[in-house]
């Protein structure tokens, strides 16, 4: 079992050990102050084979105290005691987590404010377990997710912002923006694109000059508006 042996009577040099790689599971935390909904979301996550349930808390403060390691996804309600709304998104994202907002408040202003604050996804609490799991997987893989029902808010905001003018970005600028929206740091973007960090920052400066967006959450929102956030970077073929 798990071992392949050489010819009988030979020495042990012919023995090789084979192992089966176990895919890493997605660590997902939950911050929700409504007990029944918190338990329901935790159960959905816990029953998924590819997900490891992380810290389950009723406030951002409790979540911070329990110190879930960064790098996973956090399902976050907006209307919490203490730190709430966009401030909650910014604080949790600042801990190094990818934020999926799941809220009963799904108006245009709430969605846009959360995305601008750094949320990678936004769902209404009307969403079923399968949609929550799908959004978690999309966000964990570096994409963004807004439910189809709410996506119109982001798209209409892009139309209002554009006032009929089409945003023109070069292919390399779009690649940089896509990687930034996936949560990559300047160094990571440079390595992925085989360019220097200085060149990455030069591209970002150009994007900022063209769009007027200065902060990284604002650029992430731009990527969602322009349909760039879900575009996986493909290295050039030489």
C-alpha positions in Angstrom: 0.0 0.0 0.0 1.7 3.2 -1.1 5.0 1.4 -1.8 6.6 0.2 -5.0 9.3 -2.4 -4.6 12.1 -3.4 -7.0 12.9 -7.0 -8.1 12.9 -9.7 -5.4 16.4 -10.3 -3.9 17.7 -6.9 -4.9 18.8 -4.3 -2.4 16.7 -1.7 -0.8 17.7 1.0 -3.3 14.8 0.0 -5.5 12.2 0.9 -3.0 10.3 4.1 -3.7 7.6 5.6 -1.7 4.7 7.2 -3.4 2.5 9.8 -1.7 -0.8 11.3 -2.7 -1.0 15.1 -2.4 -3.8 16.3 -0.3 -5.3 19.6 -1.7 -5.1 22.4 0.8 -8.5 23.3 2.3 -9.8 26.8 2.3 -9.9 28.3 5.8 -13.1 30.3 6.3 -14.0 32.4 9.3 -17.4 33.8 10.2 -18.3 37.1 11.8 -22.1 37.3 12.4 -24.0 38.5 15.5 -27.3 36.7 14.8 -26.9 33.3 16.5 -29.2 31.3 14.2 -27.7 32.6 11.0 -24.2 32.3 12.4 -24.8 28.6 13.2 -26.4 28.0 9.8 -23.5 29.5 7.9 -20.9 27.6 10.0 -22.7 24.3 9.4 -22.7 24.9 5.6 -19.0 25.6 5.7 -18.2 22.8 8.0 -19.9 20.2 5.8 -17.9 21.2 2.7 -15.0 18.8 2.1 -12.7 21.5 0.7 -13.3 24.0 3.6 -11.8 24.2 7.0 -14.0 26.2 9.4 -11.9 28.8 11.2 -12.9 31.3 13.9 -16.6 31.9 14.3 -17.3 35.1 16.2 -20.1 37.6 16.8 -18.0 40.8 16.5 -14.8 42.0 14.7 -13.3 42.5 18.2 -13.8 38.9 19.2 -12.5 37.7 15.8 -9.4 39.8 16.2 -8.7 38.5 19.7 -9.0 34.9 18.6 -6.4 35.5 15.8 -7.3 33.5 12.8 -4.2 33.2 10.6 -4.3 35.5 7.6 -4.8 34.4 4.1 -8.2 32.8 4.2 -11.7 34.0 3.6 -14.0 35.7 6.2 -17.8 35.7 5.8 -18.8 39.1 7.3 -22.1 40.6 8.3 -22.1 44.4 8.1 -24.5 45.4 10.9 -22.5 44.4 14.0 -22.0 45.7 17.5 -18.9 47.8 17.8 -17.0 48.0 14.5 -19.5 47.8 11.6 -20.3 48.6 8.0 -17.3 49.7 5.8 -15.1 50.1 8.9 -15.6 46.4 9.6 -14.6 45.4 6.1 -11.5 47.6 6.2 -10.4 46.2 9.6 -10.9 42.5 8.6 -9.2 43.0 5.2 -6.4 44.8 7.0 -5.8 41.6 9.1 -4.9 39.9 5.8 -8.2 38.1 5.1 -10.4 38.1 1.9 -13.8 39.5 2.9 -17.1 38.1 1.6 -19.9 40.3 2.9 -23.2 38.4 3.5 -25.8 41.0 4.6 -29.5 41.6 4.9 -28.7 45.1 3.8 -28.1 44.9 0.1 -28.8 48.3 -1.3 -26.7 50.1 -3.8 -24.9 52.3 -1.3 -24.1 49.3 1.0 -22.7 47.2 -1.8 -20.5 50.0 -3.3 -19.2 51.1 0.1 -18.2 47.6 1.0 -16.5 46.9 -2.3 -14.7 50.2 -2.0 -13.6 49.4 1.5 -12.0 46.2 0.3 -14.6 43.4 0.2 -13.9 40.8 -2.5 -17.5 39.7 -2.6 -21.1 40.6 -1.6 -24.1 38.4 -1.1 -27.6 39.0 0.2 -28.7 36.9 3.2 -31.3 35.5 0.8 -28.5 33.5 -0.9 -28.5 29.8 -0.3 -25.7 27.6 1.0 -24.5 26.7 -2.5 -24.1 30.3 -3.6 -22.2 31.1 -0.4 -19.8 28.1 -1.0 -19.4 29.1 -4.7 -18.5 32.7 -3.7 -16.0 31.5 -1.0 -14.3 29.3 -3.6 -14.2 32.1 -6.2 -12.7 34.5 -3.7 -10.2 32.0 -2.3 -8.9 31.4 -5.9 -8.2 35.1 -6.3 -11.4 36.3 -8.0 -14.2 38.5 -6.9 -17.8 37.6 -6.6 -21.0 39.7 -6.5 -24.3 38.0 -6.8 -26.1 38.5 -10.2 -28.9 40.4 -8.3 -26.4 42.9 -6.9 -24.0 43.1 -9.8 -26.2 45.7 -11.6 -25.3 48.2 -8.8 -21.6 47.9 -9.6 -22.2 48.1 -13.3 -24.5 51.1 -13.1 -21.9 52.8 -11.0 -19.3 52.2 -13.7 -21.7 53.7 -16.3 -22.3 56.8 -14.1 -18.6 57.2 -13.5 -17.7 56.9 -17.1 -20.4 59.4 -18.4 -20.2 57.7 -21.7 -16.4 57.6 -21.8 -14.7 54.2 -22.2 -11.8 53.5 -19.9 -8.7 52.7 -22.0 -6.0 50.6 -20.3 -3.2 48.9 -22.0 -3.0 45.1 -21.9 -0.2 45.3 -19.3 -2.1 47.8 -17.2 -5.1 45.4 -17.2 -2.9 42.5 -16.2 -1.5 44.5 -13.3 -5.0 45.6 -12.2 -6.2 42.0 -12.4 -3.5 40.8 -10.1 -4.0 43.7 -7.7 -7.7 42.8 -7.5 -6.7 39.2 -6.7 -4.9 40.6 -3.6 -1.4 40.3 -4.9 1.3 42.6 -3.5 3.6 44.7 -5.8 6.4 42.1 -5.3 4.0 39.2 -6.2 2.8 41.1 -9.3 6.4 41.7 -10.4 7.2 38.0 -10.1 4.1 36.9 -11.9 4.7 39.2 -14.8 8.5 38.9 -14.8 9.0 42.6 -14.4 10.6 44.8 -11.7 8.7 46.2 -8.8 9.5 49.7 -10.1 7.8 48.8 -13.3 4.7 47.5 -11.5 4.5 50.8 -9.6 4.9 52.7 -12.8 1.9 50.9 -14.3 -0.1 51.5 -11.1 0.7 55.2 -11.3 -0.6 55.3 -14.9 -3.8 53.5 -13.9 -4.3 56.0 -11.0 -3.7 59.0 -13.3 -6.2 57.6 -15.9 -8.9 56.7 -13.4 -8.5 59.0 -10.5 -8.6 56.0 -8.2 -5.8 56.2 -5.6 -6.3 53.5 -3.0 -6.0 49.8 -3.6 -9.6 49.0 -2.6 -10.8 51.7 -5.1 -8.7 50.0 -7.8 -10.2 46.6 -6.8 -13.6 48.1 -7.3 -12.6 49.5 -10.6 -11.4 46.0 -11.7 -14.8 44.6 -10.8 -16.6 47.4 -12.6 -14.6 46.8 -15.8 -14.8 43.0 -15.7 -11.1 42.7 -15.1 -11.1 41.2 -11.6 -12.0 37.7 -12.7 -9.5 37.6 -15.6 -6.7 35.2 -14.7 -3.2 36.4 -15.7 -1.7 34.4 -18.5 2.1 34.8 -18.8 3.3 35.6 -22.4 4.5 32.7 -24.5 7.9 33.3 -26.1 
